[in-house]
Amino acid sequence: MSLYIGTNYHPHDWPKERWEKDFQLMKEAGFDTVRLGHLCWDSYEPEDGVYTFEWFDQVMELCVKYKLNVILDVSMHPAPIWVHKLCPGCNVGGKNGAPQAPLRRYMDDVSDPEYQKYALRFAEKIVSRYKNHPALFAFGLCNELGAGYPSYSEASKKRFQKWLEKKYKTIKALNHAWATQRWSRKLSSFEDVAMQVNEYEIGAPEAWLDMRRFFSDGIADFITELAETVEQNAPGKAHTSNHFAEYETLGFDYLKAASGFVDYPGIGFYPGYGNRESMGFWKTGSWYMKRIAETGKPMWCIEFVTGGFGIHHAAMGMNRMYAFWCLLHRMQMMLGWTWRSMLNGEEQYLTGMLNHDGRPNENYREYQWIASDFRKLEKYGFPYLPQPEIAVSYSYDSELMAAYAKMQYRMPYSNNLAIAHRILEERNLDYNVVDLHQMTEQYQILIIPGEIVMDHEQENTVREFVKNGGTAIMTGYSAWVKETGQVFDTSRQET
């Protein structure tokens, strides 16, 4: 197998007279791969049903000339302004339900069916056009799905009500799950359900947890449908994604959905450059390992940190150190974000491999150094694909509950997860991250770090694991609340 290195490039940001110079510099750096196409849906489809792919055809031909593999992102997030006009449900609703103007990226509700109609139509067009292009290496499933903001719009509320009706069947079951007898909040019908947030407060934990699950399922279902669209229109072509399942304000349950959309697991790798004793690096590491999970495939870092914000570059050698760390954790592809420091927009002070004036800088030279390393190392068994005997469980619901009840749990759930990773890392032990609902491999040790929410399926997984000779290590706060978010009424020993 080969190792791949390259960068992210945005030709729609630069004059076409500059394109060939940039690809030439990439080749001189030893790059073999470039990620293209993200964040520019309206550059391909400036208005409904009007396509202008010709400019991008030129870009792809230059990639053939310079022998660069293309990861082609199917760009549909953020949506163009014309989509927002045609699909009011695409607009994110604020806490009072009022539509919010899409002032910045990711201010669109990808769960909206009308939005999805236009997005998946575009996906079919771009995938069909480039699936057989000689530069095409793989498709990317959009950019950072999971990033953005929850929508509390009227359309979103109606979908939430339907989601609850499908899950609970009767209003009696919903009232029981949400403990609505508390504080006189009994519901007479599913139409009584409100979004669990207003200008002043968020809802009770049980109802709020279900709302966050609803948001998660909406994003996960969409990315799964996108993967199916790519697979149907380009059978056999690889695909990946640097989705943002961990996004603080939104996100989604990655491990629950992964089997439906993951081909090559992908990530944007941005560890902090600060104190290594802070949780920044280890949290990034835990996100990274969660992507590996039980796929059996190498990791594609389709975004990888280059510099930082401001005029400063990373210390020479820092990115190379992170590259080696990732190689030891199953990485096969490293694409720097970003190629050239941008002149405008939300990331105009993010340092790329080229300065704002288009000249290579220290980041370029460091990536050139890493490219040389990759050519040597791929001869020695990389990418590294171990078969771990240790698993660390992850629970999306537990992360939500720990964030909701900070006074009770004190430490963020992600910190618990990061500590478990750190202990294993420092002992040089390989491991997978698993969802107890769908663990498929055999392990000797199962670590369950602060898994607050525990349902019967998870409980049975642990019991069967121990019954079959495995050793389970469950840390404090694990199995504290039921699947509904209500605290167990049995002793901890019985639970």
Buried (B, 14 or more C-beta within 10 A) or exposed (E): EEBBBBBBBBBBBBEEEEBBEBBEBBBEBBBBBBBBBBBBBBBBBEEEEEEEBEEBEEBBEBBEEBEBBBBBBBBBBBBBEBBBEBBBBBBBBBBEBEBBEBEEBBBBBBBBEBBBEBBBBBBBBBBEBBBEBEBBBBBBBBBBBBBBBBBBBBBBBBBBBEBBBEBBEEBEEBBBBBBBEEEEBBBEEBEEBBBBBEEEEBBBBBBBBBBBBBBBBBBBBBBBBBBEBBBEBBEEBBBBBBBBBBBEEBBBBBBBBBBEBBBBBBBBBBBBBEEEEEBBBBBBBBBBBBBBBBBEBBBBBBBBBBBBEEEEBBEEEBBBEBBBBBBEBBBBBBBBBBBBBBEEEEBEEBBBBBBBEEEBBBBBBBBBBBBEBBEEBBEEEBBBBEEBBBBBBBBBBBBBBBBBBEEBBEBBBBBBBBBBBBEBBEEEEBBBBBBBBBBEEEBEBBBBBBBBBBBEEBEEBBEEBEEEEBEBEBEEBBBBBBBBBBEEEEEEEEE
